[in-house]
Amino acid sequence: MAERVGVSKDTVQRIWSELGLQPYRVDTFKVSNDPQFTEKLIDVVGLYLNPPEQAVVLCMNEKSQIQALDRTQASLPMTPGPAGTMTHDYKRSGTTTLFAALDVLTAKVIGQCLPRHRHEEFLKFLKTIDREVPRGLQPGSTIVDS
């Protein structure tokens, strides 16, 4: 760029910084090749914006292999004024899998950490959701693979 416009590279850097330009950064995206993508997107967004009466809309995801960490010492009790304290080091306690579902209408999160990531754990989490969702809601579901 500097050579092309006849200025020093420092001038180009200064102008880019002043304007907040970062041409070296790259954002990535992926366009779905699913021929029914638009219809599915409209269905999902419609559920978020206008959930059916007497129904629950859950947004669910799973995160596997999260490191379970713990501090080597307990934090000091909080007192008025100073910030909370914690040690700089931690101990590793293996990994866990986090399953979480967000009730879109109430913003309530149903979450569960389980030691493994198999279909048995997923079924256990679905049973947890079933126990925590209020009874008397309309049967039926919309499953969207994301």
N, C-alpha and C positions, 0 to 999 in steps of 0.2 A: 504494500500500500504506500509506504513512504517513498520508495523508488518511483512508483507510478506517478505520484503527484508532485514529486520533487521537493520533499521535506525530509527532516530527520526522523528516524524511528521513534525518538523520544517525543517529538511533536505529535506524531500519530498516537502514541500511548497516552499523552496528556489529554488530547482531544477526546479520545475514547473514554478515558476515566471521567472527564467532566460531564460527558453525555450519558454515562452509565452503560456504555456499549461493551459487550463481552462477546465478540464474534468467535472466540475460540470455544465457547460453550455450546454444547449440542444437546437438544432435547430430543428424545426418541418417542415414537408412537407407533401403534400398530392398528391398521384398519382391518376389521373383521372381514373374512371372506364368506361368512355365513349368509346365504341368500335371504334368510328370514331375519337378519339382524335388525333392520328398521322396525319390523313389527314387534319383535321381542323388546327392543328398547322402549318403544311406546308403551307396551304393557307394564314394564317395570317402573318407568317414570310415572305412569298413571297410578300405580299402587302407592307410590310415595306421596304424590300430590293429592290424591283423593282416595284414601283407603276405604274399603267397603264398610258399611255399618255392621256392627256386631261381628267383626272379624279382626284378626291380628295380622299385621304385616311384619315379618321378621327379615332382617338382612343378616345373613349368617356367613361366617368365614372361619377358617382354621389357620393356625400358624404353627408349624411343626419345628422342632429342634431349637426352641428358645432356651438360652442358657439360664439355669436357675442359679442366681447369685445371692449371696448373703454377706453382710458386712462382718468383719472379724470381731467387732465390738459394737455394742448397742449405742445408739445416738444418745447424746446428753439431753436431759429434759429441756423443753423450750421455755424460755423466760421472756418477759417483755423487753423489747429492745434488740438484743443481738439475734442474728440469724441462727437457724437450726444448724446443728453440727453432725458430722458423720466422719468416720475414718476414711482415709484415702484408699485403703486396700479392701479386698473382699475375698471370699472363698467361693470356689465353684462347687455347686451341688448337683452336677450333671445337667441333663436337659429335660425339658417337659414339652408338652403340646398344649397350646391354648385353643380351646374351642369357644367361640363367642357368637351370640345372636343379639341384635339390637331391635327392640320393638320400636318401629318407626314412629308410631303415634305418641307413645309415652316417653320415649328415649331411655327406657329401662334396658339395661344390659344383663343378659343371662350368660354367665361365663363359667368355664370349668377348665382346670388344668389337669391333665392326665399324663401318666408317665410314658405311654406309648402312643403310636399313631397307626392304628389298625382299624378295621371295620368294627371291631368290638367296642373300641373307645367311642367311635362316632355314634354307634347305636345307643351307648350309654348317655351320650350328650343329648341325643334326640329325646330320650326318655326324660332327661332333666328338663328340657324345654316343655315337654308335655305336662309335667307336674307343675311348672311355674306359670304356664299360660292359663288365664281364667277359663273356667268351664262355660258352656253355653254359647260359644262362638260358632259361626257358620262352618260347616265342614267343607273341605276342599282345599286345594293348594295350587300355587303356581311355582314351578321349579325352573329356575334359570341357571344354566351352567355358566359360571363366569371364569 
